[in-house]
């Protein structure tokens, strides 16, 4: 009887330990990327920082690129939440865009190492390229859906290709957020960054 009673607890303990090891790898990589470029980072560096064995690392991740991919997905999920004031369509568009851009700027600052790593690496790694294009497309498609549901934006855009407009604005944001995270003036000033991006979106979509 006692073995039957303890088996579920043992399984739960094993699952918790497994999740803890995986999170240590992710957290260590995230912290290393605050100080190091991704291309200078080795699996051995991650093992040392996370205090895990090589076997444990490869049980969860096939490569350091796979670790970065998971960190990027986590950041993008938070980015989608930051964009929700506008994509959700429940606020004044200009105010919602400014709120979303502001939250996006802060998200990039908080996750600068991870997001700069993907921007700097996706051009030279096929898997990371596919990942980043997929993640950016999530933002583009959310913008497309929002624009198509907004009569004011559609009137202002006229015959313009909605998806092309949405993609242009999405990639403009990616580039300016990256420059801000890199400390490149004038976009290292958060207020300037927010003003420029908000004006780009509201001018193109609403003529404001």
C-alpha positions, 0 to 999 in steps of 0.5 A: 500500500505504501508504495502505491501511495508514494508513486504519484508523489514520486512522479510529481517530484520527478516532473518538478525536478525536470521542469526545474532543470529545464528552467535553469538552462533557460534562465542561465542562457537569458542571463548570459545574453545580458553580457555576451553575444550569442555567437560567442556563447557555447553550450559549455558556457551554459552548462557552467552557468546553469550547473547542469550536466551535458547529458541534462542539457541535451535531454531538453535541447538539441542545441544552444539555438533551440534554447534561444528559440524557446526564450524568443517564443516566451518574449514574443508571447509577452509582446503579443500581450503588450500589443493587446490594447490595440489589437483587442480594439477596445480603446481609442486607436491612438491611445492604444497604439501608444500604450502598446508601443510603450509596453513593447519598448519596455519588453525589448529593454527587459529582454534585450539580450534574447531579442538582440540575439535572434535579430543578429542570428536569424540571417545566418541560421535556417532554423532561427530564420524560420522561427523569427519570420514565424514570430514576426508574422504573428504580429503582422497577422494580428495587425491585419485582423485589427486593420480589417476590423477598423472602418476608419483605418480601411477608409484611410488606407483606400486601395493599399495592400493591408498585409503589406502595410501591416508587415511594414509597420511590424518590421519597422518596429522590430528595427527601431526596438533593436536600435534602441536596445543597442543604445543607438541614438536617438532611439535609446531615448524611450520617449523618442522611440515611442513618439516615432513609432506611435506617429508612424502607426497612427499617421499611416493608418489614421492620418493623425 
